[in-house]
Amino acid sequence: MIFKRFFKPKWQHKDANVRQAAIEELNAATPAHKTILHELAFNDGAEAVRRVALSKLNDFSLWWQASKHDNSERLQLLSEQRLIDMLLHNQVDSKLKQAFILQCNRSSILEQLAIAETDPKIKFNLLQRLNKLELYTQALQDKVLTFEQKQQLLSLINDEKTLERLVKRLDGDLLQAVEQKLVKLDQQKHLPIKLRKQLTLFLAKFNALRDRYSVAELPSQLEQFEQEWQTYVVDIECLGAEAAVFTEKYTSIKQQIQQWLAPRLAELAQQQAAAAEADARTAIVASLTQRLTALEQQLQQALLTTDLSAAQQLEQQLSELATEMTAANAPVALTSKIAKLQQQLANLPALAEQLTQITRIVTDWAALPLAEDAAAFMAVEPKIQQWQQQWRTISKQMSIAVPESLAEAKAELQQQWRQLSKTASSETDKALRQCRSKLAQFKRLYQAGKFNVLFGLSKGIEQDYLQLSPQQQALLTKDIDYAREKIAELGDWQEYIATPRKQALLTEIQQLPEQVADKEIHQRAEQVKQARTTWNSLGKAAAELEPELNAAFDLACERAFAPCRSYFANLDLQRAEHMTQRQAIIQQAEQIDINAIELKQLEQQLNNLRQAWQQAGAVDKVQYQALYEQYQAAIKPLRQHITNLQQQVAEQKQQIIDQVQQALTLEQPQVTASVLKDCQQKWKTLGSAARKQDQALWLQFRELCDGFFNSRAEQYQQQQLAEQADKQAMQQQLEQFTTQLDAANTIADIEQVITTLNQVEHAHTVKGLLQQAQFKQQQLRQQQQHAEFTGMFDLLSSSELAAADLPAAYRDSFNKQQEQQFTREQLTLALEILADKPSPEDLKSQRQQVQLVLMSEKHNQGHSIELDDLLHRWLQFGVVNDNEQALLARVKAVFA
């Protein structure tokens, strides 16, 4: 026994330091030593020995087991850290790594693995298990995952802000996928509004089906609307409670239409059946009509040829057809027509005689020679009228229409003789009008006392009168007798009448004043001219007075015309001056350099020339014509050049109009407006085209511009009204949200308000209200947490406290007795350190030690310890005894 105890292996020594030193002599590669190291790693009572043994073995499975089952929390943390290091440095077999990941519940470890893992499949599974947005965004920028895996991760990201950040960081196909996802989210965000408008319009159209379509069209329209409704049903759930309302409206309208349509469809079916029956009857009538027409044509042919035997053969067919018509209840028009045909058969002999008579009329008329003049036509006209009357009488008595050949022959003859009638009537009417006009002129001259010309006029009247027909002469009997009577009377009275009238006219001319105003010159000249005409028309006076009267009259006319002669001489001088002015205008036009002057100035100069030409005085008519031709030749190059320039301006303006028309097809109104404004400025810089062309171009240009800007102004006004309505609706909604927020007294109510606010389309409008809701929520949570802490701390002072009495979040930690790193007093100091609360002065050194441990733990774990974690560990010590009441008071002060 003594030797056994003396030679006992060092790894079984009582002294932990000896056992720890013995581990260095062991070789993990040797099975026996490995067994010893395994025993020390899991069953040795000293934490340091277990740690050194595990380090010697350095096996992932053993570190994993120690992290879960070792009694020392510190060793557990070390084991966990070693696991992480081995995983991060790919020192673990893939299967073992997957098994570890499958069993590991520490999200902090899994997150580190997810970030560092290089195996796409393992990394993707980790990301899916962790389900954290931050890890998804990092993984999308990582090169480890495949494009398909990244697409699956992208499908899990629905936060717009995150996706917008990814747009700046990604590229290629993945960037396109993110942009498509943003577009889809934006569409989903606006889908309720868009769908609501579409459904409202859809239901309005659906409700108006009965007014817009006929009964026959409604069934197909109902089917189309049902198909359209099914397209809306796919997304209708996004409307929430409104979906049921829209569905109910659609069902109600559909039922109303179906109820309204059912009896009308039945009525329509009856109408269609009646129409089909009518169509069948129409077909029968059409067949009977066709057969009757064929028989009628055969009968007409027989009648035309007066073939009695052929006509009698048709009688039997007409009789059979009449029987069929009676059986088919044919229309009265058909039965009447067949009766008429049967009657024609009965009247066939009389009809043959009538055809013979009208044939003879045509034959006799055709044998009549055409009249060569009006007299010959008037001789045969009674005979032609007699034939026409006989034709009308016989054709009315005939039971059939006149044969086409006879009718055409008669019409041709009638047309020939009608033309001769027009010619003859024209000649005789002209002679009649001429003779009547001369008789009227004779009467006017006689009444005016101009007897001298009546003798020659009467001879012409007699010649015309003899050329008239007796009927026309009878029309002028009264007027010709009057003229003959007056000529007979004037034969003896000519000298007696002319002498006193010439003496009176001479006295009238002699009494005209010698001085005449310029404005009356033309009147005086006309008076002298008229006096000479009247003098000549009076004929001869008495033989002894005629020479003296003529000499006196000539002298008086010369004296009366003297002022006119002087005036016209001055007028000739003025015309010469005017001619010089017009020649100067022509010379000025010829000197214009058309290539050195702009269009506007050229137009002004041309207008000035035209105005000067119009304002220049009168010249001799013959001279004016020559000057005018010179003037036109001088301004022609100027006018042609202006025309060319105006045409260029017109083409430029047309190009501007084409540019405006193209701009109106653009999709962006801002670009269109900019182009139109530029075109308006260009238009102002251009000159004028030809007046009518320029006006037409301007009207077209203005119509295009006004149409666009008026439409844009109307759209802007409608947009303003819509925005105002949206603003009012949003204001009402904000007021409603504010009321809901004011009435919310629980965290659940406030969360409901926050959820509603986050769903608002224009998030910026509710940003302030959302912040108020979050602030109120935070206040309520703090109050709730403070109340929970106060109640919990009050309960902890009771010795009969059970875990079920504590808040649910702390029940599992109460009285677990697993805390090994700190005592309850040290945890109290740790809570005061984290909360920055003072500790008792006599515990200053202990506080510093605890603070060092906390810092070390923060360094090892990579993150700070939270107050709540320390409180859970503090509660593991169970009920607070009397000696720990002071500790409870200090902890209560930390969470006050």
Phi, psi and omega in degrees: 000321182293315180294325179298320180285331183285324181262023177295137182301150183295330183289350176254010181295151180290330183282123182297327181294323178294316180298321180295321179290328181293333182298327181296335182274351182271150180244119184293342182282341179275129183304317182295313178298323181296325178294317180298315180298322179295319178297314180295324184292333186241344185238352180290145184280344182264129180299320183296320179295316180297321181295316181293323180294317178296321179294323179294317178289317177047050180251133185301317182297322181288319175301321180297316180295320180294324180295337182261329191240349181294146183286335183272121178296325180297318179291325175299317180295320178296316179299318180297319180295320178296321177301314182297316180299315181294323179292317183292332181262017176053044179260014185236140177299146185300316180297317180295319179299316180294322178296318178298314181298322181297325184264343184285134179245006180271108183295328181297320178292315181297326179294317179297319179295318181299326181285319187267346187296141181249351177274119185302318184293313180296316181300317182295318179297321178298315181297319179294323181289318182289323176054054178240133184299320182298320180291324178300313183296322177293319183294327179296334179266358181273149181269358184288313186286152175282167181296322180296319178296320178295325177296321178294320177294321180297326180294341180271351181263119181236008179274120186296319182298319178296316180295323178295323176293324180293330179301324181282342187253340185257171177208177176068212183297325181293322176298317179298321178295320178295316180297320177295323178295320177297317179298319180295317178297320179296321177294320178294325179294318182269356183302315181302316181295313181297315181294323179298316178294318181296317180293322178298314178294320180299313181293325178296315178295320181297319181291336182266009183302318184295332180275334188264338185231156178283169180298323182292330183274341187298318180304314179294324178294321176300319179296318178297318179292327177295318177296318179295321179299320180297330176292329179281329183300330182302321184250004189293338181295340180292347180274355178067233183294334180294336181301317179295323180295313179296319179297318179296318179297317181297315180298317181296313180296320180298316179296319179298316180296317181295319178295321179289327187279328187306304181295329181286328174294321177296317178296321179296320179298320177296317179297320179294322177295318178297321179295320179297319178297319178296322178296320179296318178296320179298321179297320179295315180298320179298319178296314179298321180296318180298316180293321179294321179297318179298317178295323180295320179295319178297319179294319178300318180295320179294321180291323180296322181270359183052040178271096185292322181295319178294322178294321180293327177296329180285341183299319180294318179296320178296323180295316179295318180295323177296322178297316179297320180296320178296318180293325181273003181053053183293158179300155182300325182300320180290315180297322178295320181293318180290328175295322179295321179294320178296322177295323177298323178297321180292329183264021185300317180299314179296323180296323179297320178295318180297319178296323179296318182296314182288334174294320178295322179299313181297321182294313180296319181294321181292331180283347182286125179295147179289138180289138183269340179214180184295323182294317179295321179295319182294336180286324184261354184301319179299322180296317180296318179297323178296315178299320180295321179293317177300317179302314181295320182293313182293317183296330176289327182283338183292143179276352177234169176287152178299135179307143186299323182294318179293319180297319180293320179296317178296318180296322179295315178297317182297322180294318179298311182286333176294322177295318176297325179294319179296318181296313181296317180296323180295317181293311181294323179294322179296316178296321179296315181296321181294317180293319179295322179296317180294322178296321178293321177296321178301317182293320179295316180295322180294315180293331178278357178081015180266076189281337187296324183276351185289333182292315177292323180295325183293327178296317179296323179298316181297321180295315179294323184295324181291338181278351183278156175286162179304321179297318181289323177297326179295331180290334185252014184302314183297315183291320181292323178296322179296315181296317180296321180295316184289325179295321179296321180291322185287345182300324183265345189252005187300308183292324181296326183276322187290324187299305182295328182289322177293321179296321179292319180294322178298315180299321181297319181289319180296333182276356179293136181293151180283329180265132182227136176292152183302323183289347181254003183302311182296324177296318178297316179300319179293324178296315180297317181297315181294324179297318179296319179298315179296321180301316181291329182282347183281347181080200184265141175273194178300147188299322183285342182256345188299312181297317182296317180296319181296316180295317180294322180293317179299318179296317180296319179296320180295317178296320180292330184271351183305314178299326181293319181298317178297318180297316182291331176294317176297323180296325177295322177296317179297320180295325177296318178295319179297325178295320178298318179299316182292325176295323177295322177298318179296317180296320178297319179296322182289336184271355182288129176271097188292337183275349184256003185234144180286166185301313184298318180291323177298316178299320179296316180294321177297319178296320179297318178297317180296317180295319179295320179295319180291327183275346178294147184291175183284152174230177179299143186301316181293316179295323180299320181297318179293318178296320182296321178295320176296319179298314179297321179292327181288320183270353181299313177300320179296314180295321179293320178295319177297319179298317179297316179296320178296324178293322176297317177298318179299318179295320178296319179292325177294323175298320177297318179297317177298320179296321178295317180298321177293320180295329181291344178271354180290151182277338183262112182299328181296318179294318178300315180298319180296317180296317181295321178294319176298319180295323178295321178293319178297320181301320181295329183282342182278155176281204182252143172273191174302148193304307181294318180295318180296319179296318179296316179297318181296317179298319178294316180296315181294323180297318180295312182293314181297321179300316181291310185291325176294317178297319180294320178296321178294317178297319179297319179296317177297321178296319178297318179296318179296317179296321178296318178295318177297321180296317178295318179296320179295321179297317177297321179293320177298317178298321178295317179296319179299317178298317179297320181292320178296326182276347182284122181240000179234161179297322180297317179297317181293322177298323177296319178295316180297318178300317179296317180295323180292340180270355179293138185297310181265092187295329184294335182287337182246015183299312180297317180294325178294319177297321178297317180296317180294321178295317179294322178297316179298319178299314180297321178295318178297317178296317179296316180296319179297319179295320179297314179299316181298314179295320181293317180294327176293323180289327184295337180284352180269136181283344182262016182292137174244159183300326182295340181281342183276164173301151187303326183293339186246002184293318184292334183274339187293127171062031178282336177057040180254353181289123182238342184280315183236154169276172179297324179293319179294323177296326177296317176298320180297320177297319180293327179293311182295325180274000181058042178255146180289151176247164177302147184298324183287352179254018186298314181294320178295323178299319180295320178297316179297322181296321178296318178298318179297319179295318179296318180294322177298320180293319182290318185275341180082006177207160182281154176275137181270157178301320184295323178297316179296325179294320176301316179293326179295322182286343180298341180280357173084211185293144178277118179278181185296323181291342184257007181299325179294323176297318178301318180297320179294319178296320179298324178292328178296319184262012181291000000 
